[in-house]
Amino acid sequence: MPAIALTSTVTEDMYQHALLAGFSLCFAKPVVVDNFVAVLGILAIANNPHPHAN
């Protein structure tokens, strides 16, 4: 299951720490809603076990 870490700042160390902790991505707050929704869509498509199911 994909997970996104939300933090006040994203440094390279913070990003690597989030990935090692099992997060798929790390976003800094405040989140740009359009970007966040786009990333959610990409994660949903990438993690769909049945991409051709109706």
mmCIF file of the N, C-alpha and C atoms, coordinates in Angstrom:
data_MODEL
# 
_entry.id   MODEL 
# 
loop_
_atom_site.group_PDB 
_atom_site.id 
_atom_site.type_symbol 
_atom_site.label_atom_id 
_atom_site.label_alt_id 
_atom_site.label_comp_id 
_atom_site.label_asym_id 
_atom_site.label_entity_id 
_atom_site.label_seq_id 
_atom_site.pdbx_PDB_ins_code 
_atom_site.Cartn_x 
_atom_site.Cartn_y 
_atom_site.Cartn_z 
_atom_site.occupancy 
_atom_site.B_iso_or_equiv 
_atom_site.pdbx_formal_charge 
_atom_site.auth_seq_id 
_atom_site.auth_comp_id 
_atom_site.auth_asym_id 
_atom_site.auth_atom_id 
_atom_site.pdbx_PDB_model_num 
ATOM 1   N N  . MET A 1 1  ? 0.843   -1.163 0.000   1.00 0.00 ? 1  MET A N  1 
ATOM 2   C CA . MET A 1 1  ? 0.000   0.000  0.000   1.00 0.00 ? 1  MET A CA 1 
ATOM 3   C C  . MET A 1 1  ? 0.895   1.235  0.000   1.00 0.00 ? 1  MET A C  1 
ATOM 4   N N  . PRO A 1 2  ? 0.691   2.137  -0.934  1.00 0.00 ? 2  PRO A N  1 
ATOM 5   C CA . PRO A 1 2  ? 1.509   3.359  -0.970  1.00 0.00 ? 2  PRO A CA 1 
ATOM 6   C C  . PRO A 1 2  ? 1.177   4.283  0.200   1.00 0.00 ? 2  PRO A C  1 
ATOM 7   N N  . ALA A 1 3  ? 2.188   4.980  0.643   1.00 0.00 ? 3  ALA A N  1 
ATOM 8   C CA . ALA A 1 3  ? 2.019   5.963  1.719   1.00 0.00 ? 3  ALA A CA 1 
ATOM 9   C C  . ALA A 1 3  ? 2.872   7.176  1.403   1.00 0.00 ? 3  ALA A C  1 
ATOM 10  N N  . ILE A 1 4  ? 2.362   8.360  1.750   1.00 0.00 ? 4  ILE A N  1 
ATOM 11  C CA . ILE A 1 4  ? 3.077   9.604  1.504   1.00 0.00 ? 4  ILE A CA 1 
ATOM 12  C C  . ILE A 1 4  ? 3.340   10.298 2.827   1.00 0.00 ? 4  ILE A C  1 
ATOM 13  N N  . ALA A 1 5  ? 4.602   10.599 3.096   1.00 0.00 ? 5  ALA A N  1 
ATOM 14  C CA . ALA A 1 5  ? 4.970   11.341 4.298   1.00 0.00 ? 5  ALA A CA 1 
ATOM 15  C C  . ALA A 1 5  ? 4.762   12.828 4.046   1.00 0.00 ? 5  ALA A C  1 
ATOM 16  N N  . LEU A 1 6  ? 4.152   13.511 5.004   1.00 0.00 ? 6  LEU A N  1 
ATOM 17  C CA . LEU A 1 6  ? 3.981   14.964 4.940   1.00 0.00 ? 6  LEU A CA 1 
ATOM 18  C C  . LEU A 1 6  ? 4.814   15.591 6.036   1.00 0.00 ? 6  LEU A C  1 
ATOM 19  N N  . THR A 1 7  ? 5.627   16.568 5.674   1.00 0.00 ? 7  THR A N  1 
ATOM 20  C CA . THR A 1 7  ? 6.518   17.203 6.633   1.00 0.00 ? 7  THR A CA 1 
ATOM 21  C C  . THR A 1 7  ? 6.604   18.697 6.337   1.00 0.00 ? 7  THR A C  1 
ATOM 22  N N  . SER A 1 8  ? 7.151   19.440 7.280   1.00 0.00 ? 8  SER A N  1 
ATOM 23  C CA . SER A 1 8  ? 7.240   20.885 7.072   1.00 0.00 ? 8  SER A CA 1 
ATOM 24  C C  . SER A 1 8  ? 8.307   21.260 6.044   1.00 0.00 ? 8  SER A C  1 
ATOM 25  N N  . THR A 1 9  ? 9.359   20.486 5.964   1.00 0.00 ? 9  THR A N  1 
ATOM 26  C CA . THR A 1 9  ? 10.409  20.709 4.965   1.00 0.00 ? 9  THR A CA 1 
ATOM 27  C C  . THR A 1 9  ? 10.890  19.362 4.451   1.00 0.00 ? 9  THR A C  1 
ATOM 28  N N  . VAL A 1 10 ? 11.347  19.342 3.215   1.00 0.00 ? 10 VAL A N  1 
ATOM 29  C CA . VAL A 1 10 ? 11.887  18.111 2.649   1.00 0.00 ? 10 VAL A CA 1 
ATOM 30  C C  . VAL A 1 10 ? 13.333  18.369 2.256   1.00 0.00 ? 10 VAL A C  1 
ATOM 31  N N  . THR A 1 11 ? 14.221  17.743 2.987   1.00 0.00 ? 11 THR A N  1 
ATOM 32  C CA . THR A 1 11 ? 15.636  17.760 2.630   1.00 0.00 ? 11 THR A CA 1 
ATOM 33  C C  . THR A 1 11 ? 15.970  16.390 2.043   1.00 0.00 ? 11 THR A C  1 
ATOM 34  N N  . GLU A 1 12 ? 17.119  16.267 1.457   1.00 0.00 ? 12 GLU A N  1 
ATOM 35  C CA . GLU A 1 12 ? 17.534  14.970 0.921   1.00 0.00 ? 12 GLU A CA 1 
ATOM 36  C C  . GLU A 1 12 ? 17.559  13.920 2.024   1.00 0.00 ? 12 GLU A C  1 
ATOM 37  N N  . ASP A 1 13 ? 18.073  14.290 3.208   1.00 0.00 ? 13 ASP A N  1 
ATOM 38  C CA . ASP A 1 13 ? 18.106  13.349 4.335   1.00 0.00 ? 13 ASP A CA 1 
ATOM 39  C C  . ASP A 1 13 ? 16.703  12.942 4.760   1.00 0.00 ? 13 ASP A C  1 
ATOM 40  N N  . MET A 1 14 ? 15.788  13.912 4.837   1.00 0.00 ? 14 MET A N  1 
ATOM 41  C CA . MET A 1 14 ? 14.410  13.617 5.228   1.00 0.00 ? 14 MET A CA 1 
ATOM 42  C C  . MET A 1 14 ? 13.749  12.702 4.203   1.00 0.00 ? 14 MET A C  1 
ATOM 43  N N  . TYR A 1 15 ? 13.985  12.980 2.926   1.00 0.00 ? 15 TYR A N  1 
ATOM 44  C CA . TYR A 1 15 ? 13.402  12.158 1.866   1.00 0.00 ? 15 TYR A CA 1 
ATOM 45  C C  . TYR A 1 15 ? 13.918  10.728 1.951   1.00 0.00 ? 15 TYR A C  1 
ATOM 46  N N  . GLN A 1 16 ? 15.209  10.568 2.118   1.00 0.00 ? 16 GLN A N  1 
ATOM 47  C CA . GLN A 1 16 ? 15.793  9.226  2.231   1.00 0.00 ? 16 GLN A CA 1 
ATOM 48  C C  . GLN A 1 16 ? 15.272  8.508  3.479   1.00 0.00 ? 16 GLN A C  1 
ATOM 49  N N  . HIS A 1 17 ? 15.151  9.224  4.585   1.00 0.00 ? 17 HIS A N  1 
ATOM 50  C CA . HIS A 1 17 ? 14.633  8.641  5.825   1.00 0.00 ? 17 HIS A CA 1 
ATOM 51  C C  . HIS A 1 17 ? 13.192  8.164  5.621   1.00 0.00 ? 17 HIS A C  1 
ATOM 52  N N  . ALA A 1 18 ? 12.370  8.952  4.930   1.00 0.00 ? 18 ALA A N  1 
ATOM 53  C CA . ALA A 1 18 ? 10.979  8.573  4.662   1.00 0.00 ? 18 ALA A CA 1 
ATOM 54  C C  . ALA A 1 18 ? 10.922  7.315  3.788   1.00 0.00 ? 18 ALA A C  1 
ATOM 55  N N  . LEU A 1 19 ? 11.765  7.253  2.765   1.00 0.00 ? 19 LEU A N  1 
ATOM 56  C CA . LEU A 1 19 ? 11.778  6.072  1.903   1.00 0.00 ? 19 LEU A CA 1 
ATOM 57  C C  . LEU A 1 19 ? 12.214  4.835  2.679   1.00 0.00 ? 19 LEU A C  1 
ATOM 58  N N  . LEU A 1 20 ? 13.233  4.980  3.515   1.00 0.00 ? 20 LEU A N  1 
ATOM 59  C CA . LEU A 1 20 ? 13.696  3.851  4.327   1.00 0.00 ? 20 LEU A CA 1 
ATOM 60  C C  . LEU A 1 20 ? 12.642  3.411  5.339   1.00 0.00 ? 20 LEU A C  1 
ATOM 61  N N  . ALA A 1 21 ? 11.798  4.334  5.764   1.00 0.00 ? 21 ALA A N  1 
ATOM 62  C CA . ALA A 1 21 ? 10.730  4.013  6.716   1.00 0.00 ? 21 ALA A CA 1 
ATOM 63  C C  . ALA A 1 21 ? 9.537   3.354  6.018   1.00 0.00 ? 21 ALA A C  1 
ATOM 64  N N  . GLY A 1 22 ? 9.561   3.276  4.687   1.00 0.00 ? 22 GLY A N  1 
ATOM 65  C CA . GLY A 1 22 ? 8.503   2.595  3.957   1.00 0.00 ? 22 GLY A CA 1 
ATOM 66  C C  . GLY A 1 22 ? 7.538   3.489  3.206   1.00 0.00 ? 22 GLY A C  1 
ATOM 67  N N  . PHE A 1 23 ? 7.761   4.803  3.260   1.00 0.00 ? 23 PHE A N  1 
ATOM 68  C CA . PHE A 1 23 ? 6.900   5.712  2.516   1.00 0.00 ? 23 PHE A CA 1 
ATOM 69  C C  . PHE A 1 23 ? 7.252   5.671  1.031   1.00 0.00 ? 23 PHE A C  1 
ATOM 70  N N  . SER A 1 24 ? 6.256   5.906  0.195   1.00 0.00 ? 24 SER A N  1 
ATOM 71  C CA . SER A 1 24 ? 6.476   5.951  -1.253  1.00 0.00 ? 24 SER A CA 1 
ATOM 72  C C  . SER A 1 24 ? 7.070   7.286  -1.682  1.00 0.00 ? 24 SER A C  1 
ATOM 73  N N  . LEU A 1 25 ? 6.626   8.368  -1.016  1.00 0.00 ? 25 LEU A N  1 
ATOM 74  C CA . LEU A 1 25 ? 7.061   9.729  -1.337  1.00 0.00 ? 25 LEU A CA 1 
ATOM 75  C C  . LEU A 1 25 ? 7.068   10.575 -0.076  1.00 0.00 ? 25 LEU A C  1 
ATOM 76  N N  . CYS A 1 26 ? 7.662   11.745 -0.202  1.00 0.00 ? 26 CYS A N  1 
ATOM 77  C CA . CYS A 1 26 ? 7.679   12.704 0.903   1.00 0.00 ? 26 CYS A CA 1 
ATOM 78  C C  . CYS A 1 26 ? 7.315   14.072 0.334   1.00 0.00 ? 26 CYS A C  1 
ATOM 79  N N  . PHE A 1 27 ? 6.256   14.699 0.865   1.00 0.00 ? 27 PHE A N  1 
ATOM 80  C CA . PHE A 1 27 ? 5.784   16.006 0.422   1.00 0.00 ? 27 PHE A CA 1 
ATOM 81  C C  . PHE A 1 27 ? 5.987   17.024 1.531   1.00 0.00 ? 27 PHE A C  1 
ATOM 82  N N  . ALA A 1 28 ? 6.333   18.245 1.144   1.00 0.00 ? 28 ALA A N  1 
ATOM 83  C CA . ALA A 1 28 ? 6.441   19.344 2.107   1.00 0.00 ? 28 ALA A CA 1 
ATOM 84  C C  . ALA A 1 28 ? 5.108   20.072 2.199   1.00 0.00 ? 28 ALA A C  1 
ATOM 85  N N  . LYS A 1 29 ? 4.777   20.497 3.407   1.00 0.00 ? 29 LYS A N  1 
ATOM 86  C CA . LYS A 1 29 ? 3.579   21.320 3.619   1.00 0.00 ? 29 LYS A CA 1 
ATOM 87  C C  . LYS A 1 29 ? 3.968   22.781 3.463   1.00 0.00 ? 29 LYS A C  1 
ATOM 88  N N  . PRO A 1 30 ? 3.128   23.635 3.001   1.00 0.00 ? 30 PRO A N  1 
ATOM 89  C CA . PRO A 1 30 ? 1.781   23.335 2.529   1.00 0.00 ? 30 PRO A CA 1 
ATOM 90  C C  . PRO A 1 30 ? 1.818   22.631 1.177   1.00 0.00 ? 30 PRO A C  1 
ATOM 91  N N  . VAL A 1 31 ? 0.909   21.722 1.002   1.00 0.00 ? 31 VAL A N  1 
ATOM 92  C CA . VAL A 1 31 ? 0.849   20.913 -0.215  1.00 0.00 ? 31 VAL A CA 1 
ATOM 93  C C  . VAL A 1 31 ? 0.121   21.694 -1.311  1.00 0.00 ? 31 VAL A C  1 
ATOM 94  N N  . VAL A 1 32 ? 0.672   21.648 -2.512  1.00 0.00 ? 32 VAL A N  1 
ATOM 95  C CA . VAL A 1 32 ? -0.014  22.203 -3.685  1.00 0.00 ? 32 VAL A CA 1 
ATOM 96  C C  . VAL A 1 32 ? -1.019  21.132 -4.113  1.00 0.00 ? 32 VAL A C  1 
ATOM 97  N N  . VAL A 1 33 ? -2.295  21.435 -3.951  1.00 0.00 ? 33 VAL A N  1 
ATOM 98  C CA . VAL A 1 33 ? -3.347  20.431 -4.123  1.00 0.00 ? 33 VAL A CA 1 
ATOM 99  C C  . VAL A 1 33 ? -3.308  19.771 -5.499  1.00 0.00 ? 33 VAL A C  1 
ATOM 100 N N  . ASP A 1 34 ? -3.146  20.538 -6.559  1.00 0.00 ? 34 ASP A N  1 
ATOM 101 C CA . ASP A 1 34 ? -3.118  19.956 -7.904  1.00 0.00 ? 34 ASP A CA 1 
ATOM 102 C C  . ASP A 1 34 ? -1.982  18.951 -8.056  1.00 0.00 ? 34 ASP A C  1 
ATOM 103 N N  . ASN A 1 35 ? -0.806  19.280 -7.536  1.00 0.00 ? 35 ASN A N  1 
ATOM 104 C CA . ASN A 1 35 ? 0.334   18.362 -7.604  1.00 0.00 ? 35 ASN A CA 1 
ATOM 105 C C  . ASN A 1 35 ? 0.070   17.110 -6.774  1.00 0.00 ? 35 ASN A C  1 
ATOM 106 N N  . PHE A 1 36 ? -0.489  17.295 -5.582  1.00 0.00 ? 36 PHE A N  1 
ATOM 107 C CA . PHE A 1 36 ? -0.759  16.175 -4.689  1.00 0.00 ? 36 PHE A CA 1 
ATOM 108 C C  . PHE A 1 36 ? -1.783  15.220 -5.311  1.00 0.00 ? 36 PHE A C  1 
ATOM 109 N N  . VAL A 1 37 ? -2.838  15.757 -5.895  1.00 0.00 ? 37 VAL A N  1 
ATOM 110 C CA . VAL A 1 37 ? -3.865  14.929 -6.533  1.00 0.00 ? 37 VAL A CA 1 
ATOM 111 C C  . VAL A 1 37 ? -3.277  14.175 -7.724  1.00 0.00 ? 37 VAL A C  1 
ATOM 112 N N  . ALA A 1 38 ? -2.427  14.820 -8.485  1.00 0.00 ? 38 ALA A N  1 
ATOM 113 C CA . ALA A 1 38 ? -1.779  14.152 -9.614  1.00 0.00 ? 38 ALA A CA 1 
ATOM 114 C C  . ALA A 1 38 ? -0.919  12.988 -9.143  1.00 0.00 ? 38 ALA A C  1 
ATOM 115 N N  . VAL A 1 39 ? -0.170  13.193 -8.063  1.00 0.00 ? 39 VAL A N  1 
ATOM 116 C CA . VAL A 1 39 ? 0.680   12.131 -7.520  1.00 0.00 ? 39 VAL A CA 1 
ATOM 117 C C  . VAL A 1 39 ? -0.182  10.985 -6.982  1.00 0.00 ? 39 VAL A C  1 
ATOM 118 N N  . LEU A 1 40 ? -1.294  11.309 -6.327  1.00 0.00 ? 40 LEU A N  1 
ATOM 119 C CA . LEU A 1 40 ? -2.197  10.263 -5.844  1.00 0.00 ? 40 LEU A CA 1 
ATOM 120 C C  . LEU A 1 40 ? -2.717  9.419  -7.006  1.00 0.00 ? 40 LEU A C  1 
ATOM 121 N N  . GLY A 1 41 ? -3.053  10.065 -8.106  1.00 0.00 ? 41 GLY A N  1 
ATOM 122 C CA . GLY A 1 41 ? -3.513  9.335  -9.282  1.00 0.00 ? 41 GLY A CA 1 
ATOM 123 C C  . GLY A 1 41 ? -2.444  8.420  -9.843  1.00 0.00 ? 41 GLY A C  1 
ATOM 124 N N  . ILE A 1 42 ? -1.231  8.915  -9.911  1.00 0.00 ? 42 ILE A N  1 
ATOM 125 C CA . ILE A 1 42 ? -0.120  8.094  -10.414 1.00 0.00 ? 42 ILE A CA 1 
ATOM 126 C C  . ILE A 1 42 ? 0.116   6.900  -9.501  1.00 0.00 ? 42 ILE A C  1 
ATOM 127 N N  . LEU A 1 43 ? 0.123   7.133  -8.183  1.00 0.00 ? 43 LEU A N  1 
ATOM 128 C CA . LEU A 1 43 ? 0.312   6.021  -7.245  1.00 0.00 ? 43 LEU A CA 1 
ATOM 129 C C  . LEU A 1 43 ? -0.820  5.014  -7.351  1.00 0.00 ? 43 LEU A C  1 
ATOM 130 N N  . ALA A 1 44 ? -2.048  5.478  -7.515  1.00 0.00 ? 44 ALA A N  1 
ATOM 131 C CA . ALA A 1 44 ? -3.190  4.572  -7.640  1.00 0.00 ? 44 ALA A CA 1 
ATOM 132 C C  . ALA A 1 44 ? -3.060  3.705  -8.887  1.00 0.00 ? 44 ALA A C  1 
ATOM 133 N N  . ILE A 1 45 ? -2.666  4.305  -9.993  1.00 0.00 ? 45 ILE A N  1 
ATOM 134 C CA . ILE A 1 45 ? -2.499  3.547  -11.233 1.00 0.00 ? 45 ILE A CA 1 
ATOM 135 C C  . ILE A 1 45 ? -1.336  2.567  -11.108 1.00 0.00 ? 45 ILE A C  1 
ATOM 136 N N  . ALA A 1 46 ? -0.228  3.024  -10.552 1.00 0.00 ? 46 ALA A N  1 
ATOM 137 C CA . ALA A 1 46 ? 0.971   2.184  -10.433 1.00 0.00 ? 46 ALA A CA 1 
ATOM 138 C C  . ALA A 1 46 ? 0.758   1.015  -9.481  1.00 0.00 ? 46 ALA A C  1 
ATOM 139 N N  . ASN A 1 47 ? -0.145  1.154  -8.523  1.00 0.00 ? 47 ASN A N  1 
ATOM 140 C CA . ASN A 1 47 ? -0.346  0.111  -7.519  1.00 0.00 ? 47 ASN A CA 1 
ATOM 141 C C  . ASN A 1 47 ? -1.643  -0.655 -7.708  1.00 0.00 ? 47 ASN A C  1 
ATOM 142 N N  . ASN A 1 48 ? -2.268  -0.520 -8.882  1.00 0.00 ? 48 ASN A N  1 
ATOM 143 C CA . ASN A 1 48 ? -3.511  -1.237 -9.163  1.00 0.00 ? 48 ASN A CA 1 
ATOM 144 C C  . ASN A 1 48 ? -3.170  -2.652 -9.609  1.00 0.00 ? 48 ASN A C  1 
ATOM 145 N N  . PRO A 1 49 ? -3.549  -3.663 -8.814  1.00 0.00 ? 49 PRO A N  1 
ATOM 146 C CA . PRO A 1 49 ? -3.217  -5.039 -9.189  1.00 0.00 ? 49 PRO A CA 1 
ATOM 147 C C  . PRO A 1 49 ? -4.050  -5.562 -10.369 1.00 0.00 ? 49 PRO A C  1 
ATOM 148 N N  . HIS A 1 50 ? -5.149  -4.875 -10.716 1.00 0.00 ? 50 HIS A N  1 
ATOM 149 C CA . HIS A 1 50 ? -6.018  -5.282 -11.801 1.00 0.00 ? 50 HIS A CA 1 
ATOM 150 C C  . HIS A 1 50 ? -6.262  -4.100 -12.737 1.00 0.00 ? 50 HIS A C  1 
ATOM 151 N N  . PRO A 1 51 ? -5.263  -3.705 -13.524 1.00 0.00 ? 51 PRO A N  1 
ATOM 152 C CA . PRO A 1 51 ? -5.389  -2.481 -14.330 1.00 0.00 ? 51 PRO A CA 1 
ATOM 153 C C  . PRO A 1 51 ? -6.474  -2.553 -15.412 1.00 0.00 ? 51 PRO A C  1 
ATOM 154 N N  . HIS A 1 52 ? -6.919  -3.745 -15.811 1.00 0.00 ? 52 HIS A N  1 
ATOM 155 C CA . HIS A 1 52 ? -7.906  -3.837 -16.873 1.00 0.00 ? 52 HIS A CA 1 
ATOM 156 C C  . HIS A 1 52 ? -9.267  -4.278 -16.356 1.00 0.00 ? 52 HIS A C  1 
ATOM 157 N N  . ALA A 1 53 ? -9.442  -4.301 -15.036 1.00 0.00 ? 53 ALA A N  1 
ATOM 158 C CA . ALA A 1 53 ? -10.736 -4.684 -14.465 1.00 0.00 ? 53 ALA A CA 1 
ATOM 159 C C  . ALA A 1 53 ? -11.745 -3.555 -14.648 1.00 0.00 ? 53 ALA A C  1 
ATOM 160 N N  . ASN A 1 54 ? -12.984 -3.901 -14.882 1.00 0.00 ? 54 ASN A N  1 
ATOM 161 C CA . ASN A 1 54 ? -14.049 -2.903 -15.042 1.00 0.00 ? 54 ASN A CA 1 
ATOM 162 C C  . ASN A 1 54 ? -14.795 -2.724 -13.763 1.00 0.00 ? 54 ASN A C  1 
# 
